[in-house]
């Protein structure tokens, strides 16, 4: 499947299995050992989920200073994924710009952290 081709249809029940939550980035660390330029993020999803780690290839549009305090959306119920020596616990969501660089998906208002996408 290409990045622009529509995905195969799913049911609403399939959609409900994906747990997308709002978190706030609390810390950003360099990730020089990543194959592609990336940051290590610490994202706070509130008391029920806590702080989770994520690797994100978002260095084109964002500096660490831009990211701390920013609300983002992430999938919180995928299994952790080993990326080099780093264990990424959530998938931070983004979409490609015209050159393929990642632009983060985020709410346009300051909604409470931990809120679930529906």
C-alpha positions as CSV (number, residue, x, y, z in Angstrom):
1,X,0.0,0.0,0.0
2,X,1.3,3.5,-0.8
3,X,1.2,6.4,1.6
4,X,-1.5,8.0,-0.6
5,X,-3.7,5.0,-1.4
6,X,-6.8,4.6,0.9
7,X,-6.6,1.8,3.4
8,X,-9.0,-1.2,3.2
9,X,-12.3,-0.5,4.9
10,X,-12.6,-1.4,8.6
11,X,-15.5,-1.6,11.0
12,X,-16.4,0.9,13.6
13,X,-15.5,-1.8,16.2
14,X,-12.0,-2.0,14.6
15,X,-11.6,1.8,15.0
16,X,-12.6,1.6,18.7
17,X,-9.7,-0.8,19.3
18,X,-7.2,1.9,18.6
19,X,-6.7,4.0,21.7
20,X,-5.6,7.5,20.6
21,X,-5.1,9.9,23.5
22,X,-4.0,13.5,24.1
23,X,-0.7,13.9,25.9
24,X,1.6,16.8,26.7
25,X,5.3,16.6,25.9
26,X,7.2,17.0,29.2
27,X,10.8,16.4,27.9
28,X,12.7,16.0,24.6
29,X,16.0,14.3,24.3
30,X,18.3,13.9,21.3
31,X,18.4,10.5,19.6
32,X,21.7,10.5,17.7
33,X,21.9,6.7,17.4
34,X,18.6,6.6,15.4
35,X,18.9,5.7,11.7
36,X,16.9,8.7,10.7
37,X,17.0,12.0,12.7
38,X,14.6,11.7,15.6
39,X,13.9,12.8,19.2
40,X,13.1,10.8,22.3
41,X,9.9,12.2,23.8
42,X,8.5,11.9,27.3
43,X,4.7,12.4,27.0
44,X,2.3,12.8,30.0
45,X,-1.1,11.3,29.4
46,X,-2.4,11.9,32.9
47,X,-2.8,9.7,36.0
48,X,-4.5,6.8,34.3
49,X,-1.8,6.2,31.7
50,X,1.1,8.1,33.1
51,X,4.2,9.3,31.3
52,X,5.2,7.3,28.2
53,X,8.3,7.4,25.9
54,X,8.1,7.8,22.2
55,X,10.6,8.1,19.3
56,X,9.5,10.6,16.7
57,X,11.1,11.7,13.4
58,X,10.1,15.3,13.8
59,X,13.4,17.1,13.6
60,X,12.6,19.0,10.4
61,X,9.9,21.2,11.7
62,X,10.5,21.1,15.5
63,X,13.2,21.9,18.0
64,X,13.2,20.5,21.5
65,X,12.3,24.0,22.8
66,X,9.2,24.1,20.5
67,X,8.0,20.7,21.7
68,X,8.1,20.9,25.5
69,X,4.6,21.8,26.7
70,X,2.9,21.0,23.3
71,X,-0.2,18.7,23.2
72,X,0.0,15.8,20.8
73,X,-2.0,12.8,19.9
74,X,-0.6,9.3,20.2
75,X,-1.7,5.7,20.0
76,X,-1.3,4.3,23.6
77,X,-2.3,0.7,23.2
78,X,0.2,-0.6,20.7
79,X,2.9,-3.0,22.1
80,X,6.2,-1.2,22.9
81,X,8.6,-1.2,20.0
82,X,12.3,-1.4,20.2
83,X,14.1,1.3,18.2
84,X,17.8,0.8,18.5
85,X,18.5,0.7,22.2
86,X,15.3,2.8,23.0
87,X,11.9,1.3,23.8
88,X,9.1,3.4,22.3
89,X,5.9,2.9,24.3
90,X,3.5,5.0,22.2
91,X,3.1,6.0,18.6
92,X,3.0,9.8,18.3
93,X,0.8,10.8,15.4
94,X,1.8,13.0,12.4
95,X,1.1,13.6,8.8
96,X,3.6,14.3,6.0
97,X,4.1,17.8,4.6
98,X,4.7,18.3,0.8
99,X,8.3,16.9,1.2
100,X,7.4,14.0,3.4
101,X,8.6,15.5,6.7
102,X,6.4,14.8,9.7
103,X,4.0,17.4,11.0
104,X,2.4,16.5,14.4
105,X,-1.3,16.0,14.8
106,X,-2.6,17.9,17.8
107,X,-5.8,19.4,19.1
108,X,-6.4,23.1,18.2
109,X,-7.5,23.9,21.8
110,X,-6.0,23.1,25.2
111,X,-8.0,20.0,26.0
112,X,-7.3,18.0,29.1
113,X,-4.5,15.4,28.8
114,X,-5.6,11.8,28.7
115,X,-8.7,12.6,26.6
116,X,-9.5,9.9,24.1
117,X,-10.1,10.5,20.4
118,X,-13.6,9.7,19.2
